[in-house]
Amino acid sequence: MSDIDIARAASLEPITTLAGERLGIPASAMDPYGHYKAKLSLDYIHALEDRPDGKLILVTAISPTPAGEGKTTTTVGLGDALNLIGKKTVICLREPSLGPCFGMKGGAAGGGYAQVVPMEDINLHFTGDFHAIGVAHNLLAALIDNHITQGNALQIDPRQIQWKRVVDMNDRALRKIVIGLGGTPNGYLREDGFDIVVASEVMAILCLAKGLKDLKERLGRIIIGYQVDGKTPIYARDLNAHGAMAALLKDAIKPNLVQTLEKNLALIHGGPFANIAHGCNTVMATRTALKLADYVVTEAGFGADLGAEKFIDIKTRMAGLEPAAVVLVATIRALKYHGGVAKDQLNQEDLKALKAGFSNLEKHVFNIKEHYGLPCTVAINHFTFDTAAEIDWLFQACEALGVKVVVAKHWAEGGQGALELAKVVASQVDAAPGQHRYVYDENLPLWDKIHAIATKIYGASSITAEVKVKKQLNLWSSQYPLYPVCMAKTQMSFSTDPLKLGAPKDHQVHIREVRLANGAGFVVAIAGDIMTMPGLPKIPAAEAIDVDDDGNITGLF
């Protein structure tokens, strides 16, 4: 059956009943959205603060390929399996964006028999969080243009406005637009553009905020542009925008509670791009889960060079989290792709390509152990096309690296298919939980932080930038000395060239642009061609999605 057929055939428990039975959450602490979704109240979350934390397990992956790796599926399967072996476990995931759902990637609720449900609701609208984030973002955009039209008392320079508009859809035609056409009644004529909602700084802020007060303060710190002198920043609080923005987000900040196919609890909250932001679920959700369970399984977007690095250097640093172990997800198909095999040939045995592509996994393992300082388990997300010879070679190669490797069949078998993975990870966490290290010291200048990430994690020999970029980084280093760096580059390669597969070495990382996300509290360094507004493929997934006369959705994956 397809993912959506499996999800629809599942028998779900009312979420308030299940949460009470499994986690002891009182019904009064939940705001139900129908029968199977609920938000946790902020008062209840604050009441958990004195409880001890559970153990945090991060699921990451090798560099993504068109063959797929299965990070979310593995996160769900591992969580189900840990519960099966008696470990009280909660799963923490990001919310899916409508852009990929209707574009090329599909949804983000797991797959096969390792899914969170209700799958259609989670992938389409869910509890309205992304809508609220988009509206809050666009409210600020509207206030900026209105202020200029109404006399511009703040002396905002229209040429230096940093704040675009957003929509939760892939729409390349909106990347660069002109607004204010039609004369004075329609505002000030200027260039503008749209990003996708998951690239919004409001999304990054929501995912890093520790509560409603912190959220509003961060929203007020957003820099929307500069005065006509070119130096004086204009903040969202100067426009008195942050209060109304926070009001629009007062429910969105509450974590969402759902269940897996095996009736285990999952918190799904937030969904920032792993390029332009940290690519993890919200701090609120992760910290809440750690108070509710003995084990928490969470994921970070893209490969371990992007999502996991930002999880370590941004999220754990800001939230004071202590991850205990890392699970690195790979597929034999994806490794063969890194070894140079075409996508339509991946189902055929090819040990030569597997050995060549293994360099990608090897570099990620090295980074996790040496630079992040955490124990690592390799999870091979199983496909029926994997041959015994390929699996045997992969086991030997991983053992030579000093890491445990497990073939997991959760896609086909649910939690039962990941029991061995759960036992290995639990044993590792219980016996010797890791103590993570940061890739760079927070007191380093921004340029040195970028250099550390590029040379240590990406294997680059050097970094370069134009004089104006270096000058901007020097200025921000003096103004924001403790800000971490959020690297924006292709997820397909350790380099900035998506076609350089495997583990390229001694390449150069050119920083073409830097942006200040002052509300989120980090500096974005953009390397290569990164789009904050994706486009649709030639045949969008939307063409296959439909709804029948009874309201049943088809074609969603």
Secondary structure, DSSP 8 states (H G I E B T S, - for coil): --HHHHHHHS----HHHHHHHHH---GGGEEESSSS-EEE-HHHHHHTTTS---EEEEEEESS--TT---HHHHHHHHHHHHHHTT--EEEEE----HHHHHSSS---SEETTEEEESHHHHHTTTTSHHHHHHHHHHHHHHHHHHHHHTT-TT-B-GGG----EEESS--GGGSSEEE-TTSGGG---EEE-EEEGGG-HHHHHHHH-SSHHHHHHHHHH-EEEEBTTSSSEEEGGGGT-HHHHHHHTTTTTS-EEEEETTS-EEEE-----TTTS--B--HHHHHHHHHH-SEEEEEBSSSIIIIIHHIIIIIIHHHT--EEEEEEEE-HHHHHHHTT--GGGTTS--HHHHHHHHHHHHHHHHIIIIIS---EEEEEE--TT--HHHHHHHHHHHHHTT-EEEEE-HHHHGGGGGHHHHHHHHHHHHH-------SS-TTS-HHHHHHHIIIIIS--SEEEE-HHHHHHHHHHHHHSTT--EEEE--SS-SSS-TT--S---S-EEEEEEEEEETTTTEEEEEES---SS----SS-GGGG-EE-TTS-EES--
